[in-house]
Amino acid sequence: MKYFLTSSPSVSMDGAINPANGFYDNLRQALSTPIRCLFVTTHPDDAAFSDHCSDCMRQAFEDAGMEFESYELLDRRSAPHTKELVRQSNLIIFGGGHVPTQNSFLQEVHMTQLLKHYHGVVLGISAGSMNCARIVYAQPEEPGEALDQNYERFLPGLGLTEVQILPHYYLCKDQEVDGFKIYDEIAIPDSLKSKHRFYVFPDGTYLYGDNGNETIYGEFYVIENGVMRKVANDGQQMGLPFV
């Protein structure tokens, strides 16, 4: 299996595919043809949201020149056919949205087990990339989550990587949840308490994994032991692991 875990593959929300750091070229090279795609939603019970996100992603790739033999959506409506949908696909896109909601759905459809027999390409987008980790850091993002003592910040993920991604750095760096700054007062303290390392990606940065080898393309930061530091600039590549 090969995987591309992005902050966002688009230049902007619902926008054109971002060519930064060789993303589109590297993805096309990794894909076999004909391309049979499965888009996995973050909100399985919101048909309008799922249809919109799936359609926008398909249109963006088709506008970039990609051709699909088939393109399916996995949400509540198609969930009974998950095993067959995964089996017939060679590109699976895990969409963006609310991390815990998608995580719960992935557990319900036994996606972790199904991916053990999958040999195609995985593309993660935002929450979808976050849920590809073995242990997912579900940073509070919706009102009430930062204050909820029962909110689970660490969840079992799909196990493709050990890398815990925090996406959309420049879009989110000044945001707050329940009055807490999401980096200074949530993620950075959580890194100290949990002893986990978080990888902070701006849009245009992505992690590429192939046969046990992982490389981050583009600018990124790490948060660990209560400290955030910049590791690489846009245009650079960094193999993992690193000190």
C-alpha positions, 0 to 999 in steps of 0.5 A, a space after each residue: 500500500 502507498 499513502 499520501 496524507 495531506 493537510 489538503 490536496 486543494 489550493 483552497 476549500 473545494 478548489 483546484 488540486 495543489 501541485 506544491 511539493 510535487 503532490 499531483 505528479 507523485 500521486 499520478 505516478 503511484 496510481 495504477 490504471 484504470 483508476 477505481 476510486 472510493 471516497 470515504 466521508 467524515 459524516 456518514 449520516 449527512 448525505 448532502 455533505 457527503 455528496 458535496 465533498 465527494 463530488 468536489 474532490 472528483 471534479 478537482 481531480 478530473 479538472 487536473 486531468 485524472 480519469 476514473 473508471 469508477 468513483 464511489 462514495 462510502 457513507 451510511 447508504 453504501 455502508 453494507 457494501 463496504 467490503 466489496 467497495 474496498 475490494 474493487 478500489 485502487 484509490 481510497 480517499 478519506 475525506 476531511 471533517 470531524 475526526 471522531 465522527 469519521 473515526 467511529 464510522 471507520 470502526 463500524 465498517 471494520 476499515 482497519 481490517 479491510 485495509 490489511 488486504 488492500 494494495 492500492 493507494 490511500 489519500 488522506 485529507 485533513 481529518 482523513 489523514 489524522 485517522 490514518 494514524 495508529 493512535 489518532 490525536 483528535 484535537 478538540 475542534 467543536 464547541 464544548 469538546 475542550 471543556 468536556 472531561 469525557 471527550 477522548 483526545 486519543 483514539 484507535 486509528 487505521 494504523 497506516 502510520 505512527 505520524 499524528 498530523 495536525 492539518 491547516 496550520 496557517 488557517 488554524 493557528 489563531 483559532 480558539 475552542 471554548 476560549 482555549 488557543 488550539 496550539 498554545 493551550 491545547 495541542 502543546 500542553 497535550 504533547 507534554 502530558 501524553 509524550 506524543 509528537 504531533 506533526 503540524 502541516 500547512 496546506 500543500 504539505 503531505 506525508 508519502 508512505 511506501 513499503 515502510 518508508 515515509 517522507 514528508 514533502 514541504 513545510 512542517 513543524 513538530 510539537 513534542 514535550 511542550 515545545 513547537 519547532 519548525 523542521 522543514 521549509 516548503 520545497 524540502 523533503 524529510 525522511 522519517 524518522 528523524 531526531 
